[in-house]
Amino acid sequence: MDQLRLNALDAEDLAIVSAHVQDAVLRVGDLALDGRAGRLLVPMNRFAWEAARPRRWFAKPEPGERRRSVLRFDRVLSASRTGIDLGAPEDVLSLLALRWTPGDDPSGAIELVFAGEAAIRLHVECIEVQLADLGAAWSTPSRPFHRV
């Protein structure tokens, strides 16, 4: 499958990007906030949900694939975090979702929600997010599973 490149400029776009980065894993030390430029870069290994076959009940899960990707947030005014220790750069975070909370239009907050009650909250001028795959996919025997 070709490399994925997505742009988000509104809440609907952000929901699509969120679906594509669900279950991505990243190291704390790879997070890069440039306050002067108003940018957060989030390098990650994302599970390629768009390439995954639907799971069949009572069947052994088929292997999936992961891709090295970067998630870029622009127009960042400020950032805060909970449950993330920047002094532990080798810690691994599992991204669950991106959430949008509108403010005075077009500003608002984007929250990166991680497993283990960790989160990053970005106050932004507007939604300006890009997701880009950086290379070829590799096979992974484990496939994320969420009970509904």
Backbone as CSV, one residue per row, in Angstrom:
resi,resn,N_x,N_y,N_z,CA_x,CA_y,CA_z,C_x,C_y,C_z
1,MET,0.844,-1.178,0.000,0.000,0.000,0.000,0.888,1.240,0.000
2,ASP,0.439,2.285,-0.646,1.196,3.531,-0.713,1.265,4.197,0.650
3,GLN,2.241,5.082,0.767,2.390,5.825,2.011,1.222,6.787,2.191
4,LEU,0.771,6.884,3.423,-0.360,7.735,3.763,0.112,9.159,4.034
5,ARG,-0.629,10.138,3.528,-0.393,11.557,3.807,-1.764,12.209,3.971
6,LEU,-2.018,12.695,5.180,-3.309,13.313,5.482,-3.104,14.689,6.092
7,ASN,-4.004,15.604,5.776,-4.030,16.934,6.382,-5.361,17.102,7.093
8,ALA,-5.326,17.752,8.256,-6.550,18.058,8.991,-6.630,19.557,9.201
9,LEU,-7.752,20.146,8.755,-7.972,21.581,8.901,-9.265,21.900,9.647
10,ASP,-10.015,20.850,10.028,-11.227,21.050,10.821,-11.458,19.804,11.678
11,ALA,-12.500,19.838,12.494,-12.764,18.749,13.436,-13.040,17.422,12.729
12,GLU,-13.735,17.454,11.600,-14.005,16.218,10.856,-12.717,15.609,10.327
13,ASP,-11.840,16.445,9.783,-10.543,15.956,9.309,-9.746,15.349,10.459
14,LEU,-9.769,16.019,11.611,-9.010,15.548,12.771,-9.500,14.178,13.223
15,ALA,-10.797,13.931,13.139,-11.348,12.622,13.498,-10.816,11.529,12.572
16,ILE,-10.631,11.850,11.306,-10.079,10.880,10.354,-8.621,10.591,10.687
17,VAL,-7.847,11.631,10.962,-6.445,11.430,11.354,-6.392,10.605,12.640
18,SER,-7.269,10.901,13.589,-7.307,10.162,14.849,-7.502,8.667,14.613
19,ALA,-8.389,8.311,13.712,-8.630,6.895,13.407,-7.377,6.224,12.861
20,HIS,-6.588,6.957,12.094,-5.385,6.381,11.494,-4.220,6.266,12.470
21,VAL,-4.226,7.053,13.541,-3.124,6.970,14.509,-3.508,6.195,15.763
22,GLN,-4.745,5.688,15.824,-5.146,4.888,16.983,-4.194,3.712,17.137
23,ASP,-3.710,3.505,18.350,-2.802,2.410,18.707,-1.375,2.616,18.218
24,ALA,-1.035,3.825,17.802,0.366,4.122,17.481,1.172,4.104,18.775
25,VAL,2.428,3.704,18.677,3.324,3.718,19.832,4.479,4.664,19.547
26,LEU,4.932,5.328,20.611,6.017,6.294,20.461,6.796,6.380,21.753
27,ARG,8.028,6.856,21.641,8.874,7.065,22.815,8.736,8.509,23.282
28,VAL,8.714,8.693,24.582,8.616,10.037,25.149,9.743,10.918,24.624
29,GLY,10.948,10.369,24.534,12.105,11.144,24.087,12.039,11.597,22.643
30,ASP,11.117,11.032,21.861,10.988,11.430,20.454,10.056,12.628,20.255
31,LEU,9.280,12.975,21.279,8.390,14.136,21.182,9.231,15.392,21.021
32,ALA,8.855,16.261,20.096,9.643,17.474,19.834,8.723,18.686,19.746
33,LEU,8.727,19.490,20.819,7.940,20.719,20.845,8.859,21.895,20.559
34,ASP,8.522,22.663,19.543,9.249,23.891,19.207,8.305,25.051,19.497
35,GLY,8.429,25.606,20.701,7.533,26.674,21.125,7.646,27.915,20.273
36,ARG,8.857,28.227,19.844,9.063,29.423,19.023,8.345,29.298,17.679
37,ALA,8.399,28.114,17.080,7.737,27.883,15.786,6.265,27.508,15.959
38,GLY,5.847,27.211,17.194,4.461,26.802,17.421,4.157,25.450,16.818
39,ARG,5.061,24.488,17.048,4.934,23.191,16.376,5.268,22.054,17.343
40,LEU,4.504,20.975,17.248,4.810,19.730,17.949,4.944,18.634,16.909
41,LEU,6.068,17.912,16.955,6.283,16.751,16.091,6.196,15.496,16.948
42,VAL,5.453,14.514,16.454,5.256,13.262,17.172,5.628,12.104,16.244
43,PRO,6.910,11.689,16.245,7.291,10.506,15.467,6.708,9.259,16.136
44,MET,6.220,8.326,15.345,5.519,7.170,15.900,5.612,5.971,14.974
45,ASN,5.304,4.812,15.533,5.078,3.600,14.755,3.579,3.345,14.834
46,ARG,2.884,3.624,13.747,1.429,3.490,13.775,1.004,2.154,13.188
47,PHE,-0.080,1.595,13.749,-0.684,0.401,13.186,-1.452,0.832,11.952
48,ALA,-1.239,0.164,10.829,-1.873,0.551,9.557,-3.275,-0.056,9.489
49,TRP,-4.230,0.619,10.122,-5.610,0.130,10.130,-6.190,0.045,8.724
50,GLU,-5.757,0.915,7.834,-6.299,0.908,6.477,-5.894,-0.339,5.698
51,ALA,-4.861,-1.046,6.155,-4.402,-2.258,5.482,-4.884,-3.523,6.188
52,ALA,-5.484,-3.376,7.360,-5.891,-4.532,8.163,-7.182,-5.143,7.636
53,ARG,-7.211,-6.459,7.640,-8.448,-7.160,7.281,-9.357,-7.197,8.498
54,PRO,-10.662,-7.204,8.274,-11.586,-7.265,9.417,-11.344,-8.524,10.248
55,ARG,-11.435,-8.363,11.543,-11.254,-9.501,12.449,-12.495,-10.384,12.402
56,ARG,-12.263,-11.698,12.312,-13.372,-12.655,12.311,-13.444,-13.308,13.684
57,TRP,-14.663,-13.457,14.179,-14.848,-14.072,15.490,-14.343,-15.503,15.479
58,PHE,-13.705,-15.907,16.551,-13.209,-17.261,16.781,-12.115,-17.671,15.802
59,ALA,-11.597,-16.753,15.042,-10.490,-17.061,14.132,-9.216,-16.447,14.707
60,LYS,-8.119,-17.071,14.421,-6.834,-16.537,14.869,-6.604,-15.194,14.162
61,PRO,-6.240,-14.152,14.927,-6.026,-12.845,14.289,-4.909,-12.910,13.247
62,GLU,-5.142,-12.269,12.132,-4.121,-12.198,11.095,-3.109,-11.124,11.469
63,PRO,-1.850,-11.309,11.052,-0.864,-10.271,11.363,-1.224,-8.963,10.666
64,GLY,-0.768,-7.898,11.239,-0.999,-6.586,10.649,0.319,-5.979,10.221
65,GLU,0.307,-4.675,10.019,1.546,-3.994,9.677,1.609,-2.655,10.393
66,ARG,2.819,-2.230,10.608,3.078,-0.918,11.200,3.915,-0.111,10.230
67,ARG,3.818,1.199,10.376,4.575,2.128,9.534,5.177,3.214,10.410
68,ARG,6.400,3.615,10.080,7.015,4.764,10.741,6.344,6.003,10.167
69,SER,5.833,6.844,11.042,5.072,8.024,10.627,5.428,9.193,11.526
70,VAL,5.040,10.372,11.079,5.171,11.553,11.931,3.856,12.319,11.894
71,LEU,3.439,12.740,13.076,2.241,13.549,13.245,2.721,14.948,13.613
72,ARG,2.286,15.945,12.853,2.766,17.317,13.031,1.595,18.241,13.353
73,PHE,1.749,18.977,14.434,0.753,19.960,14.858,1.370,21.341,14.709
74,ASP,0.732,22.211,13.936,1.184,23.590,13.770,0.204,24.527,14.464
75,ARG,0.600,25.806,14.567,-0.225,26.853,15.191,-0.458,26.593,16.676
76,VAL,0.533,25.948,17.330,0.432,25.633,18.756,0.791,26.874,19.573
77,LEU,-0.119,27.287,20.437,0.109,28.444,21.303,0.751,28.035,22.625
78,SER,0.316,26.889,23.169,0.883,26.371,24.410,0.595,24.880,24.492
79,ALA,1.347,24.210,25.369,1.183,22.765,25.535,1.307,22.414,27.013
80,SER,0.540,21.412,27.427,0.658,20.885,28.782,0.544,19.367,28.705
81,ARG,0.967,18.705,29.774,0.945,17.244,29.768,0.535,16.729,31.145
82,THR,-0.038,15.542,31.162,-0.326,14.835,32.405,0.076,13.384,32.213
83,GLY,0.669,12.799,33.249,1.028,11.386,33.206,2.189,11.051,32.299
84,ILE,2.971,12.045,31.884,4.122,11.824,31.003,5.349,12.410,31.686
85,ASP,6.368,11.579,31.894,7.603,12.002,32.543,8.659,12.267,31.476
86,LEU,8.948,13.541,31.216,9.953,13.887,30.205,11.349,13.448,30.621
87,GLY,11.535,13.148,31.903,12.814,12.645,32.388,13.012,11.162,32.117
88,ALA,12.038,10.515,31.518,12.112,9.087,31.175,11.931,8.938,29.665
89,PRO,12.956,9.322,28.878,12.802,9.357,27.417,12.555,8.002,26.764
90,GLU,12.874,6.905,27.446,12.665,5.573,26.863,11.255,5.039,27.108
91,ASP,10.473,5.729,27.945,9.094,5.286,28.178,8.323,5.279,26.863
92,VAL,7.454,4.291,26.718,6.652,4.147,25.499,5.208,4.529,25.802
93,LEU,4.648,5.330,24.917,3.252,5.752,25.023,2.444,5.097,23.908
94,SER,1.217,4.734,24.219,0.300,4.177,23.220,-0.825,5.177,23.000
95,LEU,-0.898,5.714,21.788,-1.874,6.752,21.454,-3.248,6.133,21.204
96,LEU,-4.244,6.635,21.901,-5.603,6.121,21.745,-6.452,6.978,20.826
97,ALA,-6.328,8.307,20.954,-7.200,9.183,20.162,-6.698,10.617,20.187
98,LEU,-7.187,11.388,19.219,-7.020,12.840,19.192,-8.401,13.430,19.428
99,ARG,-8.501,14.359,20.381,-9.799,14.968,20.697,-9.733,16.476,20.487
100,TRP,-10.800,17.034,19.973,-10.889,18.474,19.707,-11.908,19.099,20.656
101,THR,-11.500,20.178,21.308,-12.408,20.985,22.119,-12.390,22.392,21.541
102,PRO,-13.494,22.836,20.941,-13.497,24.165,20.327,-13.425,25.272,21.372
103,GLY,-12.800,26.380,20.957,-12.748,27.591,21.770,-13.400,28.703,20.979
104,ASP,-12.836,29.907,21.070,-13.303,31.005,20.225,-12.860,30.702,18.803
105,ASP,-13.815,30.501,17.917,-13.541,30.065,16.545,-12.480,30.937,15.881
106,PRO,-11.424,30.398,15.327,-11.176,28.996,15.037,-10.276,28.301,16.062
107,SER,-9.987,28.937,17.199,-9.062,28.360,18.173,-9.727,27.248,18.974
108,GLY,-8.902,26.547,19.745,-9.408,25.470,20.582,-8.260,24.673,21.147
109,ALA,-8.561,23.453,21.563,-7.552,22.573,22.146,-7.622,21.206,21.488
110,ILE,-6.455,20.673,21.196,-6.335,19.301,20.702,-5.684,18.497,21.816
111,GLU,-6.327,17.399,22.189,-5.780,16.539,23.232,-5.344,15.221,22.613
112,LEU,-4.096,14.849,22.872,-3.583,13.540,22.488,-3.792,12.649,23.699
113,VAL,-4.660,11.660,23.584,-5.022,10.795,24.701,-4.248,9.487,24.568
114,PHE,-3.503,9.143,25.630,-2.687,7.938,25.643,-3.222,6.947,26.670
115,ALA,-2.867,5.679,26.511,-3.201,4.666,27.508,-2.541,5.048,28.833
116,GLY,-3.105,4.569,29.926,-2.528,4.840,31.235,-2.818,6.233,31.756
117,GLU,-3.885,6.843,31.275,-4.323,8.167,31.720,-3.293,9.267,31.472
118,ALA,-2.495,9.118,30.444,-1.538,10.154,30.043,-2.153,10.972,28.910
119,ALA,-1.742,12.232,28.810,-2.292,13.093,27.760,-1.383,14.286,27.520
120,ILE,-1.478,14.812,26.313,-0.865,16.090,25.951,-2.008,16.969,25.458
121,ARG,-2.069,18.196,25.974,-3.118,19.140,25.560,-2.452,20.321,24.886
122,LEU,-2.848,20.555,23.638,-2.309,21.652,22.842,-3.376,22.725,22.669
123,HIS,-3.073,23.939,23.057,-3.954,25.068,22.754,-3.472,25.617,21.420
124,VAL,-4.374,25.665,20.443,-3.991,26.012,19.074,-4.811,27.189,18.548
125,GLU,-4.184,27.940,17.627,-4.898,29.029,16.935,-6.033,28.465,16.096
126,CYS,-5.753,27.319,15.469,-6.709,26.626,14.610,-6.183,25.214,14.398
127,ILE,-6.998,24.353,13.820,-6.557,22.986,13.520,-5.685,23.022,12.275
128,GLU,-4.442,22.604,12.439,-3.526,22.449,11.310,-2.611,21.275,11.651
129,VAL,-3.004,20.096,11.171,-2.344,18.846,11.533,-2.019,18.074,10.263
130,GLN,-0.838,17.463,10.241,-0.452,16.608,9.120,0.018,15.261,9.661
131,LEU,-0.350,14.199,8.968,0.140,12.852,9.240,0.815,12.367,7.973
132,ALA,2.058,11.895,8.104,2.785,11.408,6.930,3.560,10.149,7.287
133,ASP,3.408,9.114,6.459,4.241,7.924,6.587,5.618,8.246,6.039
134,LEU,6.640,7.668,6.675,8.014,7.979,6.299,8.712,6.862,5.541
135,GLY,8.150,5.685,5.533,8.835,4.588,4.859,7.922,3.394,4.676
136,ALA,8.539,2.301,4.317,7.800,1.073,4.033,7.223,0.479,5.313
137,ALA,6.198,-0.325,5.148,5.562,-1.009,6.272,6.347,-2.259,6.631
138,TRP,6.183,-2.714,7.874,6.735,-3.988,8.287,5.634,-4.784,8.978
139,SER,5.746,-6.087,8.901,4.736,-6.972,9.469,4.868,-7.017,10.987
140,THR,3.736,-7.112,11.650,3.716,-7.259,13.102,2.749,-8.382,13.459
141,PRO,3.175,-9.314,14.311,2.290,-10.421,14.662,1.160,-10.002,15.595
142,SER,1.354,-8.915,16.322,0.313,-8.491,17.261,-0.573,-7.428,16.629
143,ARG,-1.845,-7.554,16.922,-2.837,-6.632,16.369,-3.619,-6.043,17.538
144,PRO,-3.723,-4.733,17.621,-4.478,-4.131,18.719,-5.924,-4.612,18.714
145,PHE,-6.455,-4.811,19.907,-7.837,-5.264,20.032,-8.488,-4.494,21.170
146,HIS,-9.667,-3.968,20.934,-10.409,-3.215,21.937,-11.793,-3.822,22.081
147,ARG,-12.138,-4.178,23.299,-13.500,-4.670,23.551,-14.450,-3.482,23.542
148,VAL,-15.582,-3.671,22.915,-16.569,-2.589,22.839,-17.740,-2.901,23.737
